[in-house]
Amino acid sequence: MKIYFDHEKLHVYREAIDFCGWVGDFLAAISTKAAAKDQLDRASTSIPLNIAEGNGKFSAKDRARFLEMARGSTLECAACLDVLFVRKLASEKQVMEQKERLARIVQMLIGLLRKFLSGLTCCVKMKQHI
């Protein structure tokens, strides 16, 4: 696909878009109605949207705010996968593979946060929780 915007060059954005694609296929295969299913759809969509919006901001503080929201949505997706697993709507293999992807996305977002707000204490604390 041709790149039109700067956020499309970001590896974390492309990884988030790939995750969104996986979620779409995954959710289409689940016929059962579940709140976690709907929440996974919303949270997975929120990741690349916040990355794109944040990347378009001029100030480091504004960029960091949107990247932090993307990080939160990434963690929310991981929790949704856990819920779907314990409710037997997802296999352990599906969940583990995608949680590994989500962990990489979180690591990349933390890297960007560090870039935009060097010395931000919360970033060091966030990495310890991965």
N, C-alpha and C positions, 0 to 999 in steps of 0.2 A: 504494500500500500504506500502511496506517495505521502511524504511528510509535508504538512502545511503549517504546523504550529510547533513552537519550541518544546512544549510538554511531550509531544510525540517522540522526541529524541531521547527522553529519559527512559532508562532501562526499567526503573520502578513502575513507570506508567505502562509500559508494554507488558510487564509481568502482571500488573493489576488487570489490564484488559484481557489477557489470557485467562486469568482466574475467573473473570466475569463470563467469558465464553464457556468455561467448564461448568460454572454454576448454572447457566442457562440450560445446558444439556442435562446436568444432574437433576435439576428441579423438574424438568419435563418428564423425567422417568418416574417421579414420585406422584402417585395419584391421590394419596392420602392428604387431607387438609391438615396442616400443622402451622402453628404460629411461628415456629423456628424456621420453617420453609419460607414464609413470607418475609421474615426478618433477614434471612440470609440473602434473599433477592435484593432487598433495599440496601443492606450494608455492603454487599459486594459491588453494587452500582455506585455507592458513595465513595469508594476508594479512588477509582480513577477520576471521578468528577472533582473531588477535593484536590487531588494532585494537580490536575489541569488548572483549576481556578487559582490555587496557591502559586503555581509556577508563573502565572500571569501578573502577580502582584509585584509592585516595585520595592516596597520596604521589606526588609528581612523579617520584621515582626509579623507583618501580614502573611508573608509566605509561610512562616513557621506555624501560624495559627491554623492554616488550612492543611498543612502537612500533619499537624497533630490530630486534626479531625480524621484524616485518612488513616493514621495509625490506630486511632480508636475504632474506626470501622473495621480495620483488619483484625483487631483483637476480637471484635464482636462476631466476625465471621467464624473465627476459630471456635468460639463458644457455641455458635449455632450448629456447627458441625458436631460438636460434642453432644449436644441435645439430640440431634437427629440420629446419632449413633446409639445413644442409650435407649432411644425409642424404636430402635431397630429399623430405621428408615435409610440408614447408610451403613456400608461395610467398614470394618476397621481399616482395610487397605485404602479405600477412598478417602477416609478421614485423615489418615496419617500422611498420605502423599500430598494432600492439599494443605494440611497444617505445616508441612515442611515448606511449601511454597509461601504460605502466609508468614512464616518466620523469616524467610528471605526478604519479603516485602517490608516487614517491620524493620529489619536491619538496614535496608536501603533508606527507608524513611528517616531513621535515626541518623544515618550518615548525612542526609540532606539537612536535617535539623541542626546538626553540629556545624555544618558548613555555613548556614545562615545565621546561626546564633552561637558562635564560638564562646566557650566558657559557660554555656547554659547548664547549670547544675542538674536540672531534671533529666537531661539527656543521659547523663552517667547513670542515674538511678533507673531510667527506663531500660537501659541495656542489661542491667542486673536482673530484671524481671523476665527476660526472654528465656 
